[in-house]
Amino acid sequence: MELKFDPKNPKYQYITEDSNVEEALEKLEKEPIIAIDTESTGFDPYTCKVLLIQIGTPDFTYIFDTRVLHLKENGRFKALIENP
């Protein structure tokens, strides 16, 4: 599979509004392959917090800011993460 990544023009959306989460999920749920990456305050799952969740397709990346989004309450987001 050929990736369509152009490092001079990365295609991404930084999501800080819950309404934009739903729009991103509409597109991500249709993708046959996604990649997931996280950024956190450290490695200890008991004391550290997840700051960002990046979900990418071969040609686009969504960056979810967990500090301001309500992702724990979003069943669709949870389903996507649990069964990509």
N, C-alpha and C positions, 0 to 999 in steps of 0.2 A: 504494500500500500504506500503510495506516495503522499507525503505530508505537504500541505500547501502553506508552509510557514515562510514568511518573508521577514527576517530579523530587522529590516529597516522600516517595516510597517506592520507591527504586530496587531492582530485583530482581537480585541478583548473588550469586555464591558465590566466596569467596576460597579457592583450592585450594593446600594445602601438603602433601598426602599423595598418594603415587602411586596408591593405591587409588581416590581420588576422581577422578583423571584418567580412569580407565576409565569411571566412571559418567558423567562429562561427555561423553566421546566417544560413548557410546551415544546420547545425545540430540542432540549436534551433527551426527553423521553422517546423521541423518534430516532435517535442516533444508535447505530448498531455497536459502536465502540466509543467509550469515553475514558479519559484519564482523570484521576483525582489526586490532588496534592493539598497538604495543609501546612499552615504556619502557626506556631504556637509560642507561648512564653517559655517553654522548656520541654523536657522529656517525661516528667513525672505526671502520670494521668490523674493523680489525686490532688496535686497542688497547682498544676499549670493549666492555662486556658488556651483554647483554640482561638486564634485571631482572624484567620482567613481560611476559606476553603476555595480552592481553584478547581473548576471542572472544565476540562477541555475536550474538544472534538478535533478531528484532523485539521480543521481550518478556523476554529474560533475558540476563545476561552472566556469563561465567566468567572469573575472573582467576587465571592460573597464575603462581605464584611460581617463576621459573626458578632462583633461588638455592638452593632446597631440593629441587626435583623432578628426576627423571631423564628429561627429555623427549627428549634426544638418542637415547636407547636405545629410545624408544617408536615403533615403526613405524606404528602407527595415527595417532598425533599428527602425525608427519612427513607421512603421506599426506594428512591433512586440510589441513595448512598448504600443501602443494604443489599441491593441487587442491581448493580450497574450492568 
